[in-house]
Amino acid sequence: MLGAAAGSSQIPPDTILINGVIRTMDDKRPLAEAIAISDGRIVAVGTSRQIKALSSPGTTVIDARGRLVLPGFNDAHVHFIGVGNWFSHLDSKDISNTTELLEKVRHFTRHLPKGRWLIGARLDLAKWKGPMPTLERLDAVSPDNPIILYLSDPTSAVVNSAARSRARVAPEGLILSGPQVARIRSAIPADHGTNWAEIAETASNYAASFGVTSVQDVHSDNLLDTYRQMAKAGRLKTRIYECVGMPGWLLDNSIAPRAATGDDTVRGGCIKTFSDASVEEKPELVDRITRADKAGHQVLIHAIGRRANANVVAAFAAAIEKNGPRDRRFRIEHAHNIDGPEIARLRALGIIPSMQPALFYDGGDVGDDYPLLLRSGANVAFGSDASMIDIDPLMGLHASVNSGANSISVETAVRAYTLGSAYAEFQEKQKGSIMVGKLADLVILSRDIFSIPKHEIRNTKVETTILGGRIIYSTDRGAK
Ligand SMILES: [Zn+2]
């Protein structure tokens, strides 16, 4: 099965990954043990012996220690700023002892960019059990991120030394009150809640901890320039495909580039809109799709329910009829409860169902649209819809393979979350499978989800995340 190494041995790899159980999602070579990486891309795939032979003294070796290696996950539907904003504020009302407090702070600061403030409120000392932590212990878990956690009475607050030094307040005791709290508060940057780069960087760090190396940000805000600047500054651990909302695009056509344009890290060109079950909106919807499609954009439409999905398929069909054939990859976001006859039309028109199994995991069943759409031959993309739900792809994989009669195979689910999502953003030649020439975006899992009992998949953790050949997360080294 492993055969000869694919790829060239003339390129000296800067990184090699060995001793893995590598599921490539490449039908020509579904299994391998090792990968050679040069300049962020995969240059060879083969056995550990073959790949080891390519290494030179300067080569970094990543030993997967027999663990499962997959292409990095590609979340086809996220609201990235929403994810980052989970960490913009810490609701402290349920924290009642030192262990909980330090654990929460550690969790937050692990994902926050260095220097970003951690702001919390409603810390209730009336229900506190045991001694408070010392300032030294708080500083030890957060040396670089200033912290202010307001008590139930917000004139007092727990404040760490990083925050005190920003406000030039003396470093004595854990809790400050009165004018000292006011001084700390005035040191918090005014744009804490709107610093999109810091918030997106937080989301990126968090996504890396779940093996997510690519996201398709369907948030309607126009953040393409912010993401580009972040990529330039080395602040992104995620490749981002950014979509803008149809209303914004109608007002200003210049906010979106043509479909899927950009570099390997940041790309844009998709336009997202909604459909509800009303029949009246149809002519307007067709008109908007036709205009955006004609301008070279990819159009994504949110649809949930039988009627809404039927409307969208009909509207897409009408737009295709008007503008003629091209590789446009229209997408239905959610496609939840789509009807049987629509599935055949969708498949024939090349429309992509972009689905979120964990979001629709009602009563232990994702519903029959998952197996029906996948069996139809449609290109299904998987995602989470975070921040509606956590971004963890293992939750989506768990849901789609633990759905009774509607379960799909682990292989099919992983493929939808990698190659399927890559296709949905016109990037299937760049990523989504482990093949020579593709970007070296990889994830190493704690357990082999292809062989363990399916109900245990949800307990599987990401051990290492690799983006462009670089380790961006590992359970040994943390997220930074
Ligand atoms: Zn959404």
Residues whose N, C-alpha, C, O or C-beta is under 5 A from the ligand:
A	BS01	ZN	D385
